[in-house]
Amino acid sequence: MIKAEWFYWLVGLSFLVMAAQMFTDRSNPRRFGTGAFWGLIGAGFIYSSWVVTKQAPAAPLGGAVLVMAVLAGFGCTGRGTPRTTTPEERAAGAARLGSKLFVPALTIPAVAMVCAVGLKHVSFGGEPLLQEGSETILGLGLGAVVALVIGMIMLREKRPSVPVQAGRSMLEAMGWAMLLPQMLATLGAIFQVSGVGTQVGKLATAVLPEDSLYVAIVVYCVGMFLFTIIMGNAFAAFPVMTAAVGWPVLVGHFDGNPAAVLAIGMLAGFCGTLVTPMAANFNIVPAALLELKDQYGPIKAQLPTAGVLLGCNVVFMALFAF
């Protein structure tokens, strides 16, 4: 049986290899801080598998997160000069392959779909081929490996160090912002445990007109939108607004379909992701990677779409969830 923890070990090992490259790159004036930051992430991926099974304490992971916050907060990370292909080589490869360059990227969701649907019920030696409940994440991992192999074949690249160096370059370019969604999702869980959702629910029910379904729908969807803008992640906003309005009011009081209410509510939150600088890896980092003159250019371009989609989600919830 292929286990999900093997995928996390592979991810952790990849981070550790790239962290070792960062430590030895003298072109990066902050190489020690950069290597330590990504090395802690790699070690965390491996160590956390034992934390999940209760074989190791979780406290070291919390300590690692605090150290990472210090390294990022005090500007101890930077960028080096990875030894990868030259711009001329990349331009020549792009001109030769054209739209075929999308094949590796499309391979990942294709393999993930095959694993999640086609291989979900396949057994080998009396055991399921893929760990039950982890078919999708394993599909993403296997898809990434297959896509890497296909990409190297297409680009006629025989040196495994080249994709590793390219991945390291992307990590250094994105920096700590790459971890922001995970951190904010954790913050949402903390808010939920601390009772923030309950207090927001009390405030919402106090001002909501009695038996006004459509007002409650607007409050839930717009609340998801606004909380996502504030927190930068719909996964962080979801437990707060769902505990406040989604579950007790729309599902409990108005007998809404839970799947429809919660799924459309999450989509309303994603509208907020389009227009918040807090979602740095979606909006600010791409502007930096593309060297746009206006770092808020993606947000400005996405704002009209976000508004239209938010309105559509409100209508869809009213039509299909009740």
One Martini backbone bead per residue (centre of mass of N, CA, C, O) as a GRO file, in nm:
protein
  322
    1MET     BB    1   0.095   0.038   0.023
    2ILE     BB    2   0.043   0.369  -0.039
    3LYS     BB    3   0.153   0.631   0.154
    4ALA     BB    4   0.126   0.958   0.253
    5GLU     BB    5   0.396   0.989   0.411
    6TRP     BB    6   0.583   0.951   0.168
    7PHE     BB    7   0.519   1.223   0.041
    8TYR     BB    8   0.614   1.399   0.278
    9TRP     BB    9   0.904   1.298   0.271
   10LEU     BB   10   0.967   1.396  -0.013
   11VAL     BB   11   0.918   1.693   0.041
   12GLY     BB   12   1.120   1.723   0.273
   13LEU     BB   13   1.369   1.634   0.110
   14SER     BB   14   1.357   1.860  -0.097
   15PHE     BB   15   1.398   2.091   0.105
   16LEU     BB   16   1.672   1.991   0.216
   17VAL     BB   17   1.830   2.003  -0.046
   18MET     BB   18   1.778   2.308  -0.097
   19ALA     BB   19   1.899   2.403   0.172
   20ALA     BB   20   2.187   2.306   0.110
   21GLN     BB   21   2.224   2.494  -0.131
   22MET     BB   22   2.185   2.759   0.027
   23PHE     BB   23   2.425   2.730   0.226
   24THR     BB   24   2.646   2.716  -0.035
   25ASP     BB   25   2.551   3.005  -0.139
   26ARG     BB   26   2.754   3.290  -0.174
   27SER     BB   27   2.547   3.487  -0.330
   28ASN     BB   28   2.402   3.478  -0.050
   29PRO     BB   29   2.397   3.687   0.227
   30ARG     BB   30   2.146   3.487   0.357
   31ARG     BB   31   2.205   3.170   0.361
   32PHE     BB   32   2.153   3.073   0.655
   33GLY     BB   33   1.861   3.169   0.687
   34THR     BB   34   1.746   3.033   0.437
   35GLY     BB   35   1.828   2.740   0.503
   36ALA     BB   36   1.683   2.727   0.778
   37PHE     BB   37   1.395   2.778   0.689
   38TRP     BB   38   1.369   2.536   0.477
   39GLY     BB   39   1.476   2.314   0.664
   40LEU     BB   40   1.245   2.325   0.873
   41ILE     BB   41   1.027   2.243   0.677
   42GLY     BB   42   1.142   1.971   0.595
   43ALA     BB   43   1.154   1.852   0.882
   44GLY     BB   44   0.848   1.887   0.939
   45PHE     BB   45   0.738   1.686   0.731
   46ILE     BB   46   0.873   1.440   0.866
   47TYR     BB   47   0.805   1.470   1.174
   48SER     BB   48   0.484   1.492   1.157
   49SER     BB   49   0.419   1.189   1.111
   50TRP     BB   50   0.471   1.125   1.420
   51VAL     BB   51   0.268   1.319   1.545
   52VAL     BB   52   0.007   1.196   1.426
   53THR     BB   53   0.084   0.901   1.572
   54LYS     BB   54   0.202   0.972   1.869
   55GLN     BB   55   0.542   0.936   1.856
   56ALA     BB   56   0.555   1.256   1.890
   57PRO     BB   57   0.599   1.565   1.977
   58ALA     BB   58   0.473   1.898   1.895
   59ALA     BB   59   0.664   2.121   2.009
   60PRO     BB   60   0.892   2.138   1.791
   61LEU     BB   61   0.708   2.258   1.573
   62GLY     BB   62   0.644   2.521   1.720
   63GLY     BB   63   0.938   2.612   1.742
   64ALA     BB   64   0.994   2.621   1.437
   65VAL     BB   65   0.783   2.838   1.370
   66LEU     BB   66   0.912   3.062   1.543
   67VAL     BB   67   1.182   3.068   1.398
   68MET     BB   68   1.068   3.133   1.119
   69ALA     BB   69   0.939   3.403   1.202
   70VAL     BB   70   1.207   3.537   1.274
   71LEU     BB   71   1.355   3.507   1.005
   72ALA     BB   72   1.139   3.663   0.839
   73GLY     BB   73   1.094   3.924   1.018
   74PHE     BB   74   1.430   3.994   1.010
   75GLY     BB   75   1.549   3.937   0.719
   76CYS     BB   76   1.715   3.634   0.687
   77THR     BB   77   1.626   3.623   0.391
   78GLY     BB   78   1.711   3.522   0.046
   79ARG     BB   79   1.893   3.545  -0.268
   80GLY     BB   80   2.036   3.367  -0.520
   81THR     BB   81   2.233   3.165  -0.769
   82PRO     BB   82   2.126   2.940  -0.954
   83ARG     BB   83   2.229   2.632  -1.123
   84THR     BB   84   2.092   2.670  -1.425
   85THR     BB   85   1.947   2.758  -1.680
   86THR     BB   86   1.945   2.968  -1.929
   87PRO     BB   87   1.761   3.198  -2.091
   88GLU     BB   88   1.831   3.087  -2.371
   89GLU     BB   89   1.749   2.791  -2.320
   90ARG     BB   90   1.453   2.851  -2.243
   91ALA     BB   91   1.375   2.995  -2.508
   92ALA     BB   92   1.437   2.756  -2.695
   93GLY     BB   93   1.243   2.553  -2.566
   94ALA     BB   94   0.984   2.721  -2.605
   95ALA     BB   95   1.001   2.743  -2.916
   96ARG     BB   96   0.999   2.431  -2.971
   97LEU     BB   97   0.726   2.353  -2.797
   98GLY     BB   98   0.530   2.553  -2.693
   99SER     BB   99   0.226   2.429  -2.584
  100LYS     BB  100   0.369   2.167  -2.464
  101LEU     BB  101   0.444   2.293  -2.182
  102PHE     BB  102   0.156   2.205  -2.051
  103VAL     BB  103   0.178   1.900  -2.000
  104PRO     BB  104   0.299   1.877  -1.712
  105ALA     BB  105   0.077   2.044  -1.571
  106LEU     BB  106  -0.166   1.852  -1.669
  107THR     BB  107  -0.067   1.588  -1.534
  108ILE     BB  108  -0.140   1.631  -1.239
  109PRO     BB  109  -0.459   1.628  -1.251
  110ALA     BB  110  -0.479   1.362  -1.407
  111VAL     BB  111  -0.351   1.177  -1.193
  112ALA     BB  112  -0.533   1.260  -0.959
  113MET     BB  113  -0.795   1.154  -1.089
  114VAL     BB  114  -0.712   0.859  -1.120
  115CYS     BB  115  -0.664   0.808  -0.817
  116ALA     BB  116  -0.943   0.915  -0.697
  117VAL     BB  117  -1.114   0.717  -0.902
  118GLY     BB  118  -0.965   0.463  -1.035
  119LEU     BB  119  -0.771   0.371  -0.763
  120LYS     BB  120  -0.949   0.361  -0.504
  121HIS     BB  121  -1.044   0.028  -0.550
  122VAL     BB  122  -0.760  -0.078  -0.562
  123SER     BB  123  -0.592  -0.388  -0.516
  124PHE     BB  124  -0.298  -0.531  -0.328
  125GLY     BB  125  -0.267  -0.803  -0.146
  126GLY     BB  126  -0.547  -0.716   0.014
  127GLU     BB  127  -0.478  -0.412  -0.040
  128PRO     BB  128  -0.481  -0.102  -0.092
  129LEU     BB  129  -0.294   0.085  -0.300
  130LEU     BB  130  -0.421   0.328  -0.154
  131GLN     BB  131  -0.466   0.518   0.096
  132GLU     BB  132  -0.724   0.572   0.278
  133GLY     BB  133  -0.820   0.914   0.223
  134SER     BB  134  -0.538   0.975   0.019
  135GLU     BB  135  -0.576   0.983  -0.295
  136THR     BB  136  -0.540   1.283  -0.373
  137ILE     BB  137  -0.259   1.346  -0.248
  138LEU     BB  138  -0.121   1.114  -0.402
  139GLY     BB  139  -0.193   1.215  -0.684
  140LEU     BB  140  -0.029   1.476  -0.664
  141GLY     BB  141   0.244   1.344  -0.610
  142LEU     BB  142   0.256   1.158  -0.859
  143GLY     BB  143   0.207   1.385  -1.065
  144ALA     BB  144   0.469   1.541  -1.006
  145VAL     BB  145   0.664   1.315  -1.083
  146VAL     BB  146   0.563   1.267  -1.371
  147ALA     BB  147   0.600   1.561  -1.467
  148LEU     BB  148   0.904   1.569  -1.427
  149VAL     BB  149   0.977   1.348  -1.627
  150ILE     BB  150   0.841   1.470  -1.875
  151GLY     BB  151   0.995   1.740  -1.873
  152MET     BB  152   1.282   1.620  -1.906
  153ILE     BB  153   1.225   1.482  -2.175
  154MET     BB  154   1.128   1.725  -2.340
  155LEU     BB  155   1.403   1.902  -2.256
  156ARG     BB  156   1.656   1.717  -2.243
  157GLU     BB  157   1.711   1.654  -1.929
  158LYS     BB  158   1.974   1.485  -1.724
  159ARG     BB  159   1.982   1.683  -1.477
  160PRO     BB  160   1.852   1.681  -1.155
  161SER     BB  161   1.965   1.961  -1.053
  162VAL     BB  162   1.795   2.160  -1.222
  163PRO     BB  163   1.506   2.135  -1.093
  164VAL     BB  164   1.608   2.193  -0.809
  165GLN     BB  165   1.717   2.477  -0.866
  166ALA     BB  166   1.449   2.590  -0.974
  167GLY     BB  167   1.288   2.542  -0.715
  168ARG     BB  168   1.468   2.716  -0.536
  169SER     BB  169   1.419   2.981  -0.688
  170MET     BB  170   1.116   2.991  -0.622
  171LEU     BB  171   1.137   2.996  -0.317
  172GLU     BB  172   1.309   3.259  -0.296
  173ALA     BB  173   1.103   3.441  -0.445
  174MET     BB  174   0.857   3.391  -0.246
  175GLY     BB  175   0.907   3.290   0.026
  176TRP     BB  176   0.710   3.314   0.306
  177ALA     BB  177   0.439   3.350   0.137
  178MET     BB  178   0.391   3.045   0.073
  179LEU     BB  179   0.281   2.995   0.390
  180LEU     BB  180   0.030   3.173   0.445
  181PRO     BB  181  -0.217   2.984   0.408
  182GLN     BB  182  -0.145   2.788   0.640
  183MET     BB  183  -0.135   2.996   0.868
  184LEU     BB  184  -0.428   3.108   0.828
  185ALA     BB  185  -0.574   2.841   0.869
  186THR     BB  186  -0.476   2.807   1.159
  187LEU     BB  187  -0.603   3.068   1.263
  188GLY     BB  188  -0.896   2.978   1.214
  189ALA     BB  189  -0.886   2.742   1.418
  190ILE     BB  190  -0.823   2.919   1.662
  191PHE     BB  191  -1.075   3.093   1.648
  192GLN     BB  192  -1.272   2.862   1.689
  193VAL     BB  193  -1.168   2.759   1.968
  194SER     BB  194  -1.195   3.060   2.102
  195GLY     BB  195  -1.498   3.172   1.993
  196VAL     BB  196  -1.537   3.372   1.752
  197GLY     BB  197  -1.780   3.249   1.602
  198THR     BB  198  -1.984   3.277   1.832
  199GLN     BB  199  -1.971   3.588   1.860
  200VAL     BB  200  -2.050   3.651   1.570
  201GLY     BB  201  -2.323   3.507   1.587
  202LYS     BB  202  -2.451   3.690   1.799
  203LEU     BB  203  -2.433   3.948   1.632
  204ALA     BB  204  -2.590   3.850   1.384
  205THR     BB  205  -2.861   3.762   1.528
  206ALA     BB  206  -2.917   4.051   1.649
  207VAL     BB  207  -2.949   4.192   1.341
  208LEU     BB  208  -3.126   3.988   1.225
  209PRO     BB  209  -3.398   3.926   1.077
  210GLU     BB  210  -3.663   3.750   1.126
  211ASP     BB  211  -3.698   3.515   0.883
  212SER     BB  212  -3.445   3.610   0.685
  213LEU     BB  213  -3.299   3.442   0.446
  214TYR     BB  214  -3.162   3.645   0.243
  215VAL     BB  215  -3.001   3.800   0.452
  216ALA     BB  216  -2.838   3.555   0.555
  217ILE     BB  217  -2.698   3.495   0.289
  218VAL     BB  218  -2.554   3.765   0.259
  219VAL     BB  219  -2.399   3.755   0.525
  220TYR     BB  220  -2.240   3.499   0.467
  221CYS     BB  221  -2.104   3.573   0.195
  222VAL     BB  222  -1.990   3.851   0.274
  223GLY     BB  223  -1.839   3.748   0.522
  224MET     BB  224  -1.648   3.563   0.369
  225PHE     BB  225  -1.528   3.785   0.196
  226LEU     BB  226  -1.419   3.974   0.428
  227PHE     BB  227  -1.257   3.768   0.596
  228THR     BB  228  -1.067   3.696   0.365
  229ILE     BB  229  -0.943   3.974   0.333
  230ILE     BB  230  -0.832   3.988   0.625
  231MET     BB  231  -0.694   3.677   0.632
  232GLY     BB  232  -0.626   3.560   0.322
  233ASN     BB  233  -0.831   3.302   0.379
  234ALA     BB  234  -1.095   3.090   0.340
  235PHE     BB  235  -1.010   2.873   0.555
  236ALA     BB  236  -1.011   3.085   0.788
  237ALA     BB  237  -1.312   3.194   0.753
  238PHE     BB  238  -1.497   2.944   0.761
  239PRO     BB  239  -1.524   2.867   1.070
  240VAL     BB  240  -1.639   3.138   1.157
  241MET     BB  241  -1.895   3.177   0.963
  242THR     BB  242  -2.019   2.895   1.007
  243ALA     BB  243  -2.056   2.920   1.319
  244ALA     BB  244  -2.231   3.186   1.295
  245VAL     BB  245  -2.431   3.118   1.020
  246GLY     BB  246  -2.431   2.865   0.840
  247TRP     BB  247  -2.527   2.647   1.051
  248PRO     BB  248  -2.738   2.775   1.257
  249VAL     BB  249  -2.910   2.926   1.031
  250LEU     BB  250  -2.918   2.789   0.742
  251VAL     BB  251  -2.932   2.489   0.847
  252GLY     BB  252  -3.089   2.488   1.123
  253HIS     BB  253  -3.329   2.701   1.067
  254PHE     BB  254  -3.365   2.669   0.726
  255ASP     BB  255  -3.287   2.386   0.606
  256GLY     BB  256  -3.030   2.357   0.459
  257ASN     BB  257  -2.804   2.240   0.245
  258PRO     BB  258  -2.499   2.170   0.351
  259ALA     BB  259  -2.333   2.137   0.090
  260ALA     BB  260  -2.429   2.396  -0.052
  261VAL     BB  261  -2.372   2.608   0.162
  262LEU     BB  262  -2.063   2.549   0.208
  263ALA     BB  263  -1.959   2.557  -0.082
  264ILE     BB  264  -2.062   2.845  -0.156
  265GLY     BB  265  -1.926   2.987   0.079
  266MET     BB  266  -1.638   2.926  -0.016
  267LEU     BB  267  -1.664   3.072  -0.289
  268ALA     BB  268  -1.707   3.350  -0.160
  269GLY     BB  269  -1.426   3.356  -0.032
  270PHE     BB  270  -1.261   3.341  -0.299
  271CYS     BB  271  -1.333   3.629  -0.383
  272GLY     BB  272  -1.145   3.755  -0.164
  273THR     BB  273  -0.873   3.643  -0.272
  274LEU     BB  274  -0.867   3.835  -0.532
  275VAL     BB  275  -0.857   4.122  -0.320
  276THR     BB  276  -0.596   4.038  -0.140
  277PRO     BB  277  -0.277   4.094  -0.004
  278MET     BB  278  -0.276   3.852   0.198
  279ALA     BB  279  -0.265   3.679  -0.071
  280ALA     BB  280   0.040   3.677  -0.170
  281ASN     BB  281   0.077   3.418  -0.359
  282PHE     BB  282  -0.155   3.529  -0.561
  283ASN     BB  283  -0.088   3.864  -0.588
  284ILE     BB  284   0.213   3.960  -0.515
  285VAL     BB  285   0.414   3.749  -0.623
  286PRO     BB  286   0.338   3.755  -0.927
  287ALA     BB  287   0.418   4.054  -0.963
  288ALA     BB  288   0.718   4.002  -0.898
  289LEU     BB  289   0.783   3.776  -1.107
  290LEU     BB  290   0.670   3.972  -1.354
  291GLU     BB  291   0.752   4.271  -1.306
  292LEU     BB  292   0.545   4.468  -1.215
  293LYS     BB  293   0.473   4.797  -1.159
  294ASP     BB  294   0.206   4.692  -1.014
  295GLN     BB  295   0.150   4.509  -0.729
  296TYR     BB  296  -0.186   4.555  -0.759
  297GLY     BB  297  -0.278   4.457  -1.042
  298PRO     BB  298  -0.430   4.186  -0.993
  299ILE     BB  299  -0.648   4.305  -0.809
  300LYS     BB  300  -0.767   4.514  -1.007
  301ALA     BB  301  -0.841   4.299  -1.228
  302GLN     BB  302  -1.023   4.109  -1.019
  303LEU     BB  303  -1.253   4.280  -0.891
  304PRO     BB  304  -1.495   4.249  -1.089
  305THR     BB  305  -1.507   3.940  -1.076
  306ALA     BB  306  -1.558   3.917  -0.772
  307GLY     BB  307  -1.831   4.067  -0.767
  308VAL     BB  308  -1.985   3.882  -0.962
  309LEU     BB  309  -1.938   3.611  -0.811
  310LEU     BB  310  -2.070   3.690  -0.547
  311GLY     BB  311  -2.355   3.733  -0.664
  312CYS     BB  312  -2.384   3.444  -0.776
  313ASN     BB  313  -2.362   3.295  -0.503
  314VAL     BB  314  -2.613   3.413  -0.377
  315VAL     BB  315  -2.809   3.304  -0.589
  316PHE     BB  316  -2.736   3.001  -0.573
  317MET     BB  317  -2.812   2.961  -0.277
  318ALA     BB  318  -3.112   3.043  -0.306
  319LEU     BB  319  -3.180   2.819  -0.530
  320PHE     BB  320  -3.009   2.534  -0.415
  321ALA     BB  321  -3.021   2.525  -0.074
  322PHE     BB  322  -3.375   2.539  -0.040
   0.00000   0.00000   0.00000
